[in-house]
């Protein structure tokens, strides 16, 4: 998978990796996807609870 980012976002991602927070750009994006999945699962859970 290839993605295109504006230069400002690319710099930000590279800074995150350089800071040691992530070992690679791939790891950074995997974490973003995991967090998004978790957030969406929580949203679904809230909707299900409201319907009960």
N, CA, C and O of each residue as an XYZ file, in Angstrom:
208
protein
N       0.847     -1.170      0.000
C       0.000      0.000      0.000
C       0.896      1.237      0.000
O       1.854      1.327      0.768
N       0.576      2.157     -0.849
C       1.294      3.426     -0.898
C       0.322      4.547     -0.574
O      -0.833      4.524     -0.998
N       0.796      5.521      0.177
C      -0.036      6.677      0.472
C       0.749      7.940      0.165
O       1.979      7.958      0.208
N       0.016      8.983     -0.144
C       0.635     10.286     -0.387
C       0.225     11.223      0.727
O      -0.942     11.273      1.113
N       1.185     11.960      1.238
C       0.923     12.919      2.301
C       1.455     14.283      1.899
O       2.440     14.385      1.167
N       0.796     15.336      2.382
C       1.383     16.655      2.199
C       2.726     16.708      2.946
O       2.935     15.982      3.918
N       3.607     17.556      2.489
C       4.941     17.633      3.094
C       4.892     17.836      4.600
O       5.678     17.228      5.327
N       3.985     18.678      5.084
C       3.917     18.947      6.526
C       3.574     17.687      7.315
O       4.108     17.476      8.403
N       2.696     16.857      6.782
C       2.343     15.608      7.462
C       3.493     14.610      7.388
O       3.767     13.900      8.356
N       4.152     14.557      6.262
C       5.295     13.659      6.104
C       6.377     14.002      7.118
O       6.945     13.113      7.753
N       6.658     15.282      7.266
C       7.657     15.723      8.246
C       7.235     15.310      9.651
O       8.055     14.830     10.433
N       5.964     15.497      9.968
C       5.466     15.134     11.295
C       5.669     13.642     11.578
O       6.156     13.264     12.644
N       5.294     12.808     10.617
C       5.445     11.355     10.793
C       6.919     10.999     10.962
O       7.271     10.205     11.835
N       7.761     11.571     10.148
C       9.199     11.303     10.254
C       9.747     11.752     11.603
O      10.628     11.098     12.162
N       9.237     12.856     12.129
C       9.659     13.322     13.460
C       9.245     12.340     14.544
O       9.990     12.110     15.496
N       8.051     11.757     14.401
C       7.591     10.773     15.377
C       8.515      9.562     15.408
O       8.842      9.045     16.476
N       8.926      9.124     14.245
C       9.838      7.974     14.156
C      11.208      8.365     14.702
O      11.807      7.610     15.467
N      11.710      9.540     14.315
C      13.032      9.986     14.762
C      13.091     10.179     16.275
O      14.148     10.011     16.884
N      11.958     10.532     16.881
C      11.944     10.755     18.332
C      12.048      9.452     19.117
O      12.270      9.463     20.328
N      11.888      8.343     18.424
C      11.966      7.042     19.095
C      10.616      6.517     19.537
O      10.523      5.428     20.103
N       9.563      7.289     19.279
C       8.230      6.834     19.664
C       7.792      5.614     18.863
O       7.020      4.786     19.346
N       8.289      5.512     17.644
C       7.969      4.397     16.749
C       9.255      3.965     16.066
O      10.152      4.778     15.842
N       9.341      2.694     15.739
C      10.562      2.197     15.111
C      10.570      2.382     13.600
O      11.619      2.284     12.964
N       9.394      2.651     13.026
C       9.313      2.849     11.578
C       8.038      3.604     11.235
O       7.124      3.714     12.052
N       7.992      4.114     10.029
C       6.783      4.772      9.534
C       5.637      3.764      9.508
O       4.501      4.100      9.841
N       5.935      2.554      9.121
C       4.913      1.504      9.081
C       4.319      1.269     10.466
O       3.103      1.133     10.601
N       5.150      1.221     11.481
C       4.662      1.022     12.847
C       3.753      2.181     13.268
O       2.731      1.973     13.922
N       4.134      3.388     12.889
C       3.320      4.562     13.208
C       1.923      4.432     12.595
O       0.921      4.645     13.278
N       1.859      4.085     11.318
C       0.559      3.967     10.663
C      -0.237      2.776     11.184
O      -1.463      2.853     11.262
N       0.418      1.692     11.538
C      -0.297      0.558     12.139
C      -0.953      0.979     13.450
O      -2.083      0.585     13.738
N      -0.248      1.772     14.234
C      -0.812      2.264     15.495
C      -2.018      3.166     15.232
O      -3.016      3.084     15.949
N      -1.939      4.017     14.226
C      -3.081      4.864     13.878
C      -4.301      4.023     13.509
O      -5.421      4.329     13.916
N      -4.076      2.967     12.739
C      -5.190      2.101     12.335
C      -5.766      1.395     13.561
O      -6.986      1.308     13.702
N      -4.910      0.892     14.447
C      -5.389      0.226     15.672
C      -6.235      1.183     16.509
O      -7.302      0.806     16.994
N      -5.769      2.411     16.679
C      -6.516      3.390     17.463
C      -7.854      3.719     16.815
O      -8.857      3.884     17.509
N      -7.872      3.814     15.499
C      -9.121      4.092     14.788
C     -10.101      2.931     14.948
O     -11.294      3.147     15.161
N      -9.603      1.714     14.847
C     -10.461      0.538     15.031
C     -11.054      0.517     16.438
O     -12.238      0.231     16.618
N     -10.222      0.822     17.428
C     -10.674      0.840     18.820
C     -11.741      1.919     19.014
O     -12.757      1.677     19.666
N     -11.514      3.105     18.451
C     -12.467      4.201     18.581
C     -13.805      3.835     17.950
O     -14.861      4.101     18.524
N     -13.760      3.228     16.776
C     -15.001      2.859     16.098
C     -15.744      1.750     16.843
O     -16.974      1.751     16.889
N     -15.013      0.816     17.420
C     -15.640     -0.244     18.207
C     -16.322      0.351     19.438
O     -17.401     -0.098     19.826
N     -15.705      1.350     20.050
C     -16.311      2.009     21.206
C     -17.572      2.767     20.802
O     -18.552      2.782     21.547
N     -17.555      3.393     19.630
C     -18.743      4.096     19.133
C     -19.892      3.116     18.926
O     -21.031      3.404     19.293
N     -19.597      1.971     18.345
C     -20.627      0.949     18.111
C     -21.171      0.461     19.445
O     -22.375      0.258     19.596
N     -20.284      0.275     20.406
C     -20.694     -0.181     21.728
C     -21.634      0.824     22.383
O     -22.617      0.426     23.009
N     -21.353      2.108     22.250
C     -22.200      3.145     22.834
C     -23.574      3.141     22.176
O     -24.590      3.275     22.859
N     -23.613      2.988     20.868
C     -24.883      2.961     20.142
C     -25.700      1.761     20.584
O     -26.909      1.874     20.787
N     -25.056      0.618     20.736
C     -25.774     -0.582     21.169
C     -26.344     -0.408     22.580
O     -27.445     -0.871     22.877
N     -25.590      0.255     23.431
C     -26.063      0.462     24.817
C     -27.255      1.406     24.850
O     -28.151      1.226     25.675
N     -27.292      2.396     23.984
C     -28.401      3.350     23.953
C     -29.683      2.704     23.474
O     -30.776      3.153     23.820
N     -29.559      1.661     22.686
C     -30.742      1.012     22.123
C     -31.399      0.048     23.102
O     -32.541     -0.362     22.896
N     -30.695     -0.314     24.155
C     -31.227     -1.289     25.109
C     -32.249     -0.661     26.010
O     -32.804     -1.335     26.878
